[in-house]
Amino acid sequence: MAKSLVIVESPAKAKTIRKYLGSDFDVQASVGHIIDLPASRMGVDLENGEFTPQYEPIVGKAKVIKAIQSAAKKVDTVYLAPDPDREGEAIAFHLAHLIQEEFKGKKTKKNKDEPVGPKIFRVRFHEITKKAVQAAFHEPTQLNENLYDAQQARRILDRIVGYQISPILWKKVRRGLSAGRVQSVAVRLVVDREREISAFKCEEYWSIEALCDALGKKPNFTAKLFKSDGKKIELNNEIETLLVRTEIEKSPASISSVHKSRRTRKSGPPFITSKLQQDAVRAFRFTAKRTMSIAQSLYEGVDLGEEGAVGLITYMRTDSTKIGDEALVAVRGFIDETFGREFLPEKANVFKNKKSAQEAHEAIRPTAMKYTPEFVRPFLKPEQYKLYKLIWERFVASQMAPAQYDQTQIDIETGRHILRATGSVLVFEGFLKVYQEQIDEDDKGALDEEKEERTLLPNVEKGDVISFNKIDALQHFTQAPPRFTEASLVKELEDKGIGRPSTYASILSTIQEKTYVEKKEGRFYPSELGIIVTDLLVQAFPLIMDVAFTAGMEENLDKIEEGTANWKKTLRDFYAPFKASLVMAVAQMQNVKRMEEPTEILCHKCSRHMVIKWGKNGSFLGCSGYPECATTVPFTRQDGKIVLEEPEKTDLKCKTCTAGMVYKRGKYGKFLGCSRYPDCSFTMPIPTNVKCPKPDCGGDVIVKKSRRGKDFYGCSRYPDCDFVSWDKPINQACPVCQNPYLTEKVSRTGAQVKCPSCGHKITEDDS
C-alpha cells in the first residue's frame, strides 16, 4: 500500500512524475480546479466588506473529489503538487481543505489533542524531470497563503465586475453578453485603434533615391537624399522634389565621407510567456491559446520511447528571464562543444527582469540539453516539434556571443545636397548561427534594419567620383497605425500592464468567442457589438475601462502575492466607487434595445421614414411605421454615410410564392429567404448541390453554423441523418475510388481539394 499520496492537476503530469517517485507514492490528478464560485449566482458576500467566497464543487468533479478523499484516508502524508503559480496554489489550498474536512471532528485514541489525518505538504517544481521532482519532494514546503490570497482576490474581483455589469448589458443591449475587468479593456484597445485608423488623415511626402556607380567599383548601390544645405530636408510635393532632382542631375557627385565601424548585436533573453506567444504567431501563425496548449503538453511530458514520459520544457507561464545555475553550465558546455569557443561569451549572459517578474521562476527553456530538437522529433507531433525547436534555439542563442557586423556609411556630395547609403556585412554570426528573432510585420524600424544588413556596398574612398545611373523621385503617403495581430495585441497588453502572462491567451480567446472582435486575415477588427458595448462601458464605468487603472489593479494583486497588501482591503478600496457606478449605470446607461436613430431614407413599402434600430444580429433599418409596416433593410456605414445593402439574388424560386430567393444573414449565419419578405417569410438553408453520401438517405448537404460561428456542412434530414463535415463538399466524383463527392479545405496557403474516402489530393493532372 502507498505510504504517500501525490496530487497534481493533470493526468499527463501524473503519468510523467509517477515513474520518478516509485511504488511508495500514489499519484492522482484533480483534472484542474475542483471547487469554484457557483456559476448561477454571485457567490461572494458583498454586504459586510469581508468578501467571503462561497465555494462549491465544480459540476462533474464529485467522482474525482471522492477518489482523492478516499485515497487520503489510506496514507500518512499528502503532497500537493499543482503548478507553481497562483492558480496552482488555489488548487492546492482547495485540495487541502477537502482532505481536512474528511477528518474534521475526529480524534485519535491515544492523544485527543493530536490532529487526525495525513500530514499535508506543498511541493513545487518548475520542470518535470527526475532531479527536479525528487529535489522538491526531498524538501517539501507549506502552502503559500499570500499566493492564494492573490488568486482569490483576482477571482472575486473578476466575479464582481462580470456578474454585476453583465446583467445591465443584458437589459440594455442583448441577453447573453458579458463584461470582464480585463477582457473589456482589451476590446477597448481594439476599438480605439480602429478609431485611430478611421480618423487618420494620410499626408503626402516624397523622397529621392539614386542608383550609384562608383566608376567600376562593384556593386552598384542605392543612396537616398539625406541633407540639403547642411540640414535634413522634407519634400512635401512633386514640384519641389523634381526641382531638387534636377539640381542633383546637373551637379557633379563625389564621395564626401566614408565611415566604417564594427557593430555588435546581442542575443535576446530566453522566452517568457508573452514573447513565446508573439514569436509563435509570427513564425507559425499559432494563436496564443494554441501556443499555450502545445507548451503545456511539452511541459507535462512527452513519451520518448524507452525513456518513457519526459517533461521537455520548464514551466511555460512565467515572466522571468532567469536561468538556473545548472542549466547555464549545461548550455554553455553545449555551445562550446557544438559551435566552438569563439561562440561562447567569457561570462554567462544575464538579462534584466521586469519589476513585476516572479524571481522564483525561470525562463522557458529545455529541461536537458541532450534532448535536441532532432533527437525528440520522432516522438513529437509536428506542432510540438515546431514550438520545441523555437524554444530550444532561443534558449541556446541567449547564451551565445553577439553577432558582429562591419557597418559602412557613404555620403555623396552633389552640389548643395548630400545623399547617404548605409550597409552592413555580417563578419561573425554569433548567436545568429542558431536563431534569428522573428520580426513583427508592423515594425518598420526592424524591417529597415534587416534590409540594411542585406545591403552590400563597394569599397570606395573619399574623393571617388560617382555617376548616377538613375535618379527616382518617389511619392509616399503616411500610413495609419496597423490593426492588432495576436502578436501585437499581446505586446500591447504586456506593455500597458494589462493582465499577466497566464491570462493573455484566455483574453484573446474570450473577446473573439463573445464576438466583440473578429479576426480577418490575421488582424483584429471590432464588431459593431464590440464598439457599442465599449462605448456604453466607457461612459458608465470610466474607471473600470481605464487602462492605467486596470494596470494599477494588477500591481495591487502582485503586492498581495508579495505580502505587502491585504486582499480584503484591496477589494474594499475597489468596490466602494464601483458600487456607486453600478447605481448610475442602471439609471443612466442608454437602452440600445429601444434606440431609434432617424434617417432621411424612405420605406419602399409605405414611404415613411426609416430608423436605425438594434436587433439580435446588429443594427438595421426598420420602418418607423412598425408594427403596421414591418419592412427592414440591412445597411452599412461608409465614410459616415448610410449605404443600403442590396440582397444577393439567386436562381432559386420560393416554394411558397415562386418569387426569387435571396441571400440573407441571421443569428446563425447566411441563409436563403424570399425576396418578398415580410409578405412571404419562407426560408431555406443554402444548398451545396451535393446529395448526402449516407446510403439510402436521399437528403441534401447544406451549410450550417456551429455554436462558435464556424461554417460546417450537414444533412438536411438531421436528426434522422447525422452526416457532418467541416470541409466543403464538391459535386465531383473521385477519379481514383469513384467516391461521389470531394471536399475542399481552405487554409492560409490556399485551397486543397481531396477525396474524403481514399485521401487522394486533386492536382492539375486530374481532369
HELIX and SHEET records of a PDB file:
HELIX    1   1 PRO A   11  LEU A   21  1                                  11    
HELIX    2   2 ALA A   62  ALA A   72  1                                  11    
HELIX    3   3 ARG A   86  GLU A  102  1                                  17    
HELIX    4   4 LYS A  130  HIS A  138  1                                   9    
HELIX    5   5 GLU A  145  LYS A  172  1                                  28    
HELIX    6   6 GLN A  183  ALA A  199  1                                  17    
HELIX    7   7 GLU A  238  LYS A  250  1                                  13    
HELIX    8   8 THR A  273  PHE A  284  1                                  12    
HELIX    9   9 ALA A  288  GLU A  300  1                                  13    
HELIX   10  10 GLY A  305  GLU A  307  5                                   3    
HELIX   11  11 ASP A  325  PHE A  339  1                                  15    
HELIX   12  12 ARG A  341  PHE A  343  5                                   3    
HELIX   13  13 PRO A  373  VAL A  376  1                                   4    
HELIX   14  14 ARG A  377  PHE A  379  5                                   3    
HELIX   15  15 PRO A  382  SER A  398  1                                  17    
HELIX   16  16 GLY A  430  LYS A  433  5                                   4    
HELIX   17  17 LYS A  444  GLU A  452  1                                   9    
HELIX   18  18 GLU A  486  LYS A  496  1                                  11    
HELIX   19  19 TYR A  504  GLU A  513  1                                  10    
HELIX   20  20 GLU A  528  ALA A  540  1                                  13    
HELIX   21  21 VAL A  547  GLU A  562  1                                  16    
HELIX   22  22 TRP A  567  GLN A  588  1                                  22    
HELIX   23  23 VAL A  592  ARG A  594  5                                   3    
SHEET    1   A 4 PHE A  25  ALA A  29  0                                        
SHEET    2   A 4 SER A   4  VAL A   8  1                                        
SHEET    3   A 4 THR A  77  LEU A  80  1                                        
SHEET    4   A 4 LYS A 119  ARG A 122  1                                        
SHEET    1   B 2 ILE A  35  ASP A  36  0                                        
SHEET    2   B 2 GLU A  56  PRO A  57 -1                                        
SHEET    1   C 7 LYS A 231  LYS A 232  0                                        
SHEET    2   C 7 LYS A 217  SER A 228 -1                                        
SHEET    3   C 7 GLU A 204  ALA A 214 -1                                        
SHEET    4   C 7 VAL A 465  PHE A 477 -1                                        
SHEET    5   C 7 ALA A 253  ARG A 265 -1                                        
SHEET    6   C 7 ALA A 403  THR A 414 -1                                        
SHEET    7   C 7 HIS A 417  PHE A 428 -1                                        
SHEET    1   D 2 VAL A 302  ASP A 303  0                                        
SHEET    2   D 2 ALA A 309  VAL A 310 -1                                        
SHEET    1   E 2 VAL A 517  LYS A 520  0                                        
SHEET    2   E 2 ARG A 523  PRO A 526 -1                                        
SHEET    1   F 4 GLU A 597  LEU A 602  0                                        
SHEET    2   F 4 HIS A 609  GLY A 615 -1                                        
SHEET    3   F 4 GLY A 618  CYS A 623 -1                                        
SHEET    4   F 4 THR A 632  VAL A 633 -1                                        
SHEET    1   G 2 PHE A 635  GLN A 638  0                                        
SHEET    2   G 2 LYS A 641  LEU A 644 -1                                        
SHEET    1   H 4 LYS A 649  LYS A 653  0                                        
SHEET    2   H 4 GLY A 660  GLY A 666 -1                                        
SHEET    3   H 4 GLY A 669  CYS A 674 -1                                        
SHEET    4   H 4 THR A 683  MET A 684 -1                                        
SHEET    1   I 4 PRO A 687  LYS A 691  0                                        
SHEET    2   I 4 ASP A 700  LYS A 705 -1                                        
SHEET    3   I 4 ASP A 711  CYS A 715 -1                                        
SHEET    4   I 4 VAL A 724  SER A 725 -1                                        
SHEET    1   J 3 LYS A 728  ILE A 730  0                                        
SHEET    2   J 3 LEU A 742  SER A 747 -1                                        
SHEET    3   J 3 GLY A 750  LYS A 754 -1                                        
END                                                                             
